[in-house]
Amino acid sequence: MQLNVLKNYPLSELTTFKIGGAARFYVKAESTDSVYDSIDFAKQHGVPFYVLGGGSNLLVSDKGYDGVIIHMSNTETETRTDGESVYKTCGAGVVWDNFVSECVNENLFGVECLSGIPGTVGASPVQNIGAYGQSVDNLISEVTALDATTGDIVKFSNADCKFSYRKSFFNSEGFGQYIIVSVKYILKRTGKPNVKYHDLEKYFLKNANITLQEVRTAILKIREYKGMLQMEGFRGFKCAGSFFKNPVVSAAHFDNISDIINAAASARNWYWPIANSSEVKVSAACLIENCFGKGFRTGRVGLSPNHTLAIVNYDDATFDEVMDFAKQIEDTVYERFKVTLDREVQILR
Ligand SMILES: Cc1cc2nc3c(=O)[nH]c(=O)nc-3n(C[C@H](O)[C@H](O)[C@H](O)COP(=O)(O)OP(=O)(O)OC[C@H]3O[C@@H](n4cnc5c(N)ncnc54)[C@H](O)[C@@H]3O)c2cc1C
């Protein structure tokens, strides 16, 4: 197969931040073979490679990338029904929300709350995407990946993926080695739509007969209100979703933070005790707002006024401007709360 390698390919339009220079080499990989050949090409040219999905969790340097960008674009899907369960295996390049929309249209339960998350199927296990009370660790039965070091195809069971909050084997030990080529999800033919999350409970009040399509519509509306959509016809910001993760702290540290957080802030949902542990997950947005207020902005970069965890490129900001802004947030939160904010967004430079 002849590999179509493009040179000096602009990356900014391939990311939701709309920031970044050009890739020295770019391949639109529409099959597992072309992923394999792209890795081979990178080895022959003595350059690194980087896997790109929808670019919705990525901030790319203005200097671009001196290697091969492998843009996952394989979109074959297969459906198998086994009693109450429906197994859908999707190519890594399938647009995540197209998959969700298809499941909702087929009245399959389990993925409805993940409506409107930008990006691809291939990236869904990487940071174990989650929203509104659902996450993919409860849906994935198998991940198929190409081992870039050996060229072998490897199957990962759910347990092999080592899922936790915004974490998996693929963005930790396995990062850079395994390229996900397809993901198999299990959906259910019967069930109850998941509306436990407080925003959804508020939206539906006590309405007991809600359809999956109504949950999807509600989530898209809530996401649009928060500026957390990247869909044609909906209002959104140039950003990569939440820039920071919610930190997990010890019980003693939590007490110190509580003393600093003011009473008004503590009236809202700003922490979540972790089951079977003395640790507590704290809302990063609450810590940031305590330091900066809502919608803090410096020049062309700022916090989203509707979703504090999102850093927004307001007007052709540079990579450095975003990084400097993020550092200011991190340093100030650390100074006040002694909490290190980990980044959810991946940086490519
Ligand atoms: C407006 C907005 C809202 C968002 N809301 C949410 C949310 O509610 N919940 C949530 O969890 N996330 C959310 N995100 C973050 C983002 O959508 C997810 O992380 C998504 O899974 C990224 O997919 P992608 O295809 O765009 O990945 P990319 O940004 O292209 O890549 C992200 C990382 O995954 C790696 N990667 C991508 N594909 C593969 C592959 N096939 N194999 C191996 N590695 C791969 C890349 O190398 C990179 O390190 C949001 C982002 C935006 C812009």
PDBQT file of the ligand as one rigid body, heavy atoms in Angstrom, charges set to zero:
ROOT
HETATM    1  C1  LIG A 401     -15.823  21.509  24.555  1.00  0.00    +0.000 C 
HETATM    2  C2  LIG A 401     -15.186  20.259  25.124  1.00  0.00    +0.000 A 
HETATM    3  C3  LIG A 401     -15.873  19.512  26.058  1.00  0.00    +0.000 A 
HETATM    4  C4  LIG A 401     -15.297  18.344  26.599  1.00  0.00    +0.000 A 
HETATM    5  N1  LIG A 401     -16.004  17.634  27.519  1.00  0.00    +0.000 NA
HETATM    6  C5  LIG A 401     -15.466  16.501  28.039  1.00  0.00    +0.000 A 
HETATM    7  C6  LIG A 401     -16.188  15.741  29.002  1.00  0.00    +0.000 A 
HETATM    8  O1  LIG A 401     -17.312  16.056  29.368  1.00  0.00    +0.000 OA
HETATM    9  N2  LIG A 401     -15.604  14.621  29.501  1.00  0.00    +0.000 N 
HETATM   10  C7  LIG A 401     -14.367  14.206  29.096  1.00  0.00    +0.000 A 
HETATM   11  O2  LIG A 401     -13.893  13.172  29.601  1.00  0.00    +0.000 OA
HETATM   12  N3  LIG A 401     -13.657  14.925  28.178  1.00  0.00    +0.000 NA
HETATM   13  C8  LIG A 401     -14.176  16.039  27.646  1.00  0.00    +0.000 A 
HETATM   14  N4  LIG A 401     -13.462  16.771  26.732  1.00  0.00    +0.000 N 
HETATM   15  C9  LIG A 401     -12.110  16.347  26.349  1.00  0.00    +0.000 C 
HETATM   16  C10 LIG A 401     -12.042  15.530  25.034  1.00  0.00    +0.000 C 
HETATM   17  O3  LIG A 401     -13.209  15.674  24.292  1.00  0.00    +0.000 OA
HETATM   18  C11 LIG A 401     -11.814  14.043  25.318  1.00  0.00    +0.000 C 
HETATM   19  O4  LIG A 401     -10.620  13.865  26.035  1.00  0.00    +0.000 OA
HETATM   20  C12 LIG A 401     -11.747  13.222  24.030  1.00  0.00    +0.000 C 
HETATM   21  O5  LIG A 401     -11.752  11.847  24.326  1.00  0.00    +0.000 OA
HETATM   22  C13 LIG A 401     -10.514  13.540  23.188  1.00  0.00    +0.000 C 
HETATM   23  O6  LIG A 401     -10.681  12.869  21.970  1.00  0.00    +0.000 OA
HETATM   24  P1  LIG A 401      -9.856  13.285  20.694  1.00  0.00    +0.000 P 
HETATM   25  O7  LIG A 401     -10.140  12.271  19.648  1.00  0.00    +0.000 OA
HETATM   26  O8  LIG A 401     -10.146  14.684  20.333  1.00  0.00    +0.000 OA
HETATM   27  O9  LIG A 401      -8.354  13.120  21.228  1.00  0.00    +0.000 OA
HETATM   28  P2  LIG A 401      -7.102  14.036  20.880  1.00  0.00    +0.000 P 
HETATM   29  O10 LIG A 401      -7.279  15.374  21.501  1.00  0.00    +0.000 OA
HETATM   30  O11 LIG A 401      -6.813  13.996  19.437  1.00  0.00    +0.000 OA
HETATM   31  O12 LIG A 401      -5.974  13.242  21.668  1.00  0.00    +0.000 OA
HETATM   32  C14 LIG A 401      -5.969  13.226  23.069  1.00  0.00    +0.000 C 
HETATM   33  C15 LIG A 401      -4.873  12.256  23.557  1.00  0.00    +0.000 C 
HETATM   34  O13 LIG A 401      -5.262  10.926  23.241  1.00  0.00    +0.000 OA
HETATM   35  C16 LIG A 401      -4.287  10.315  22.406  1.00  0.00    +0.000 C 
HETATM   36  N5  LIG A 401      -5.012   9.512  21.426  1.00  0.00    +0.000 N 
HETATM   37  C17 LIG A 401      -6.009   9.935  20.606  1.00  0.00    +0.000 A 
HETATM   38  N6  LIG A 401      -6.439   8.906  19.857  1.00  0.00    +0.000 NA
HETATM   39  C18 LIG A 401      -5.686   7.834  20.189  1.00  0.00    +0.000 A 
HETATM   40  C19 LIG A 401      -5.631   6.488  19.740  1.00  0.00    +0.000 A 
HETATM   41  N7  LIG A 401      -6.434   6.030  18.777  1.00  0.00    +0.000 N 
HETATM   42  N8  LIG A 401      -4.717   5.656  20.312  1.00  0.00    +0.000 NA
HETATM   43  C20 LIG A 401      -3.879   6.094  21.299  1.00  0.00    +0.000 A 
HETATM   44  N9  LIG A 401      -3.883   7.363  21.746  1.00  0.00    +0.000 NA
HETATM   45  C21 LIG A 401      -4.773   8.220  21.201  1.00  0.00    +0.000 A 
HETATM   46  C22 LIG A 401      -3.529  11.463  21.759  1.00  0.00    +0.000 C 
HETATM   47  O14 LIG A 401      -2.219  11.059  21.382  1.00  0.00    +0.000 OA
HETATM   48  C23 LIG A 401      -3.537  12.483  22.862  1.00  0.00    +0.000 C 
HETATM   49  O15 LIG A 401      -2.514  12.229  23.788  1.00  0.00    +0.000 OA
HETATM   50  C24 LIG A 401     -14.016  17.928  26.165  1.00  0.00    +0.000 A 
HETATM   51  C25 LIG A 401     -13.334  18.697  25.195  1.00  0.00    +0.000 A 
HETATM   52  C26 LIG A 401     -13.926  19.842  24.674  1.00  0.00    +0.000 A 
HETATM   53  C27 LIG A 401     -13.196  20.636  23.623  1.00  0.00    +0.000 C 
ENDROOT
TORSDOF 0
